[in-house]
Amino acid sequence: MPKMKTNRGAAKRFARTASGRFKRNQSHRRHILTKKSTKRMRHLRSPALVHDADAPLVARMLPYS
């Protein structure tokens, strides 16, 4: 049986944590930044965890992570 391919788009967006969950970057940081408050931008900087309902989909896209 051939090896499974990693979804390269997902590999650039998600990383597995030591506990086995997936972390992701926050959205809304690319453009139209002037109207967003400094506090909002600061909170968007920190990574978040993928929701439990979406974790199996991400795990399927990243079989070797």
N, C-alpha and C positions, 0 to 999 in steps of 0.2 A: 504494500500500500504506500502511495507517495506521501511525502511530508505535507502537512497543512501549511497554507500560506497565511502570513500575518497581514492584516489590513494595515497598510502603511499609513493611511490617514489617521487611523485610531492610534497607531503606535506613536505618532507625533503629539497626540492630544492627551493620552492617558498614561499613567505610570502606576505600577502596583506598589502598595505600601508593604511594610514589614509584616503587618497583620493579615495581608492578603486582599485588602480592599483596594479600590482604585481611586486615585486622586486626579483632579482635573483643574484647569484654570477657569476663572470666572469670565463671563462674557461682558459685553458693553464697555470695553476699554479701548476700542479702535478709533472711533471718530465721534464728532459732536461732543467734545469733552468740556467745552467752556461752560455749558449750562449745568454740568454735574458738579456737585459739591466736593470739596477736598475730603471730607469724611467718607463720602460714598466711594470716591476713587481709592482711598486708602483701604477700605474694606474689600474692594474688588481685587486688590493686589494679592491677597492671601488665597492659597489653593483651597478647594472644597473637595468633598468626597462625592463620588457618584452615588446616586440614590440606589437603595437596595433593589428596587424593581428593575433598574437598568443594568445592574452589575452582571447578570448572566449574559446579556447581549455583548457587553464590553469584553467579558472573558472569552466569549466565542470568537471575537475578532482578534484577540491577542492570545493565541493558544500556547505560546512559549514564554510568556512574561512571568 
